[in-house]
Amino acid sequence: MTRNISKEDVHQAVRQVMHPTVSRSLVELGMVKDVTLQHGKVMLTLALPILGIPASIKDYLVSSLRKAVMGLGAEAEVKITEMNEEERQAFLTMEQESWKGLA
């Protein structure tokens, strides 16, 4: 890590990561969880509405989060989990409101 970064630095960086098909950030959609800093590494969890989403979208989301963290000069470890029912319903509501479709 090239400089000391805070959890707020990480939150600011990942807030800029947009969902590829919904006009909202991953943070707004409730997809970024459990941000921790440990030994110069950022660890966070990506919560997916369902685990069975296409691998290309999952890989894009993970890659986008890693790039945002690397922009801070840190390495990122992204774990994958599935949203609970309440989180999924909130995501689906926002998805409906902000759907932009596949580019």
C-alpha positions as CSV (number, residue, x, y, z in Angstrom):
1,M,0.0,0.0,0.0
2,T,1.5,3.3,-1.0
3,R,-0.3,5.4,1.6
4,N,-2.5,5.0,4.7
5,I,-6.1,4.8,3.6
6,S,-9.2,4.9,5.8
7,K,-12.5,3.0,5.5
8,E,-14.0,6.3,4.4
9,D,-11.5,6.5,1.5
10,V,-12.6,3.1,0.5
11,H,-16.3,3.9,0.8
12,Q,-15.7,7.1,-1.3
13,A,-14.0,5.0,-4.0
14,V,-16.5,2.2,-4.2
15,R,-19.4,4.7,-4.2
16,Q,-18.3,5.6,-7.7
17,V,-18.7,2.0,-9.0
18,M,-21.9,1.9,-11.1
19,H,-23.9,-1.2,-11.9
20,P,-23.7,-2.1,-15.6
21,T,-27.4,-2.3,-16.2
22,V,-28.9,-0.2,-13.4
23,S,-28.3,3.6,-13.2
24,R,-27.2,3.4,-9.6
25,S,-24.0,2.7,-7.8
26,L,-23.3,-0.7,-6.1
27,V,-23.3,1.1,-2.8
28,E,-26.8,2.6,-3.4
29,L,-28.0,-0.8,-4.5
30,G,-26.9,-2.3,-1.2
31,M,-24.4,-4.6,-2.9
32,V,-21.2,-3.5,-1.0
33,K,-20.9,-4.9,2.6
34,D,-18.3,-5.5,5.3
35,V,-15.5,-3.1,4.3
36,T,-12.4,-3.8,6.4
37,L,-8.8,-2.9,6.2
38,Q,-6.2,-5.4,7.3
39,H,-2.4,-5.6,6.7
40,G,-2.5,-3.1,3.8
41,K,-5.4,-5.0,2.1
42,V,-9.0,-4.0,1.6
43,M,-11.5,-6.7,2.2
44,L,-15.1,-6.3,1.2
45,T,-18.2,-8.4,0.4
46,L,-20.2,-8.1,-2.8
47,A,-23.8,-9.1,-2.1
48,L,-25.6,-10.4,-5.1
49,P,-29.4,-10.6,-5.4
50,I,-29.0,-14.2,-6.5
51,L,-25.8,-16.2,-6.8
52,G,-26.8,-17.5,-10.2
53,I,-26.2,-14.3,-12.1
54,P,-24.2,-14.6,-15.3
55,A,-20.5,-15.0,-14.6
56,S,-19.6,-12.1,-16.9
57,I,-21.7,-9.7,-14.8
58,K,-20.3,-11.1,-11.5
59,D,-16.7,-10.8,-12.9
60,Y,-17.4,-7.2,-14.1
61,L,-18.7,-6.2,-10.6
62,V,-15.7,-7.8,-8.8
63,S,-13.3,-6.3,-11.2
64,S,-14.8,-2.8,-11.0
65,L,-14.6,-2.9,-7.2
66,R,-11.0,-4.1,-7.3
67,K,-10.1,-1.2,-9.7
68,A,-11.7,1.3,-7.4
69,V,-9.6,0.1,-4.5
70,M,-6.4,-0.2,-6.5
71,G,-6.9,3.5,-7.4
72,L,-6.3,4.1,-3.7
73,G,-3.0,2.2,-3.9
74,A,-4.3,-0.9,-2.1
75,E,-5.1,-4.5,-3.0
76,A,-8.6,-5.7,-2.7
77,E,-10.1,-9.0,-1.8
78,V,-13.8,-9.3,-2.8
79,K,-15.9,-12.1,-1.2
80,I,-19.3,-13.0,-2.7
81,T,-22.5,-13.5,-0.8
82,E,-26.2,-13.6,-1.5
83,M,-28.6,-10.9,-0.3
84,N,-31.2,-11.8,2.2
85,E,-34.9,-11.4,1.2
86,E,-35.2,-7.9,2.5
87,E,-32.0,-6.7,0.7
88,R,-33.1,-8.5,-2.5
89,Q,-36.5,-6.8,-2.5
90,A,-34.9,-3.3,-2.0
91,F,-32.5,-4.1,-4.8
92,L,-35.3,-5.2,-7.1
93,T,-37.3,-2.1,-6.4
94,M,-34.3,0.1,-7.2
95,E,-33.5,-2.0,-10.3
96,Q,-37.0,-1.5,-11.6
97,E,-36.8,2.3,-11.0
98,S,-33.4,2.7,-12.6
99,W,-33.1,0.0,-15.3
100,K,-31.1,1.1,-18.3
101,G,-30.6,-2.3,-19.9
102,L,-27.6,-4.0,-21.3
103,A,-25.2,-1.9,-23.3
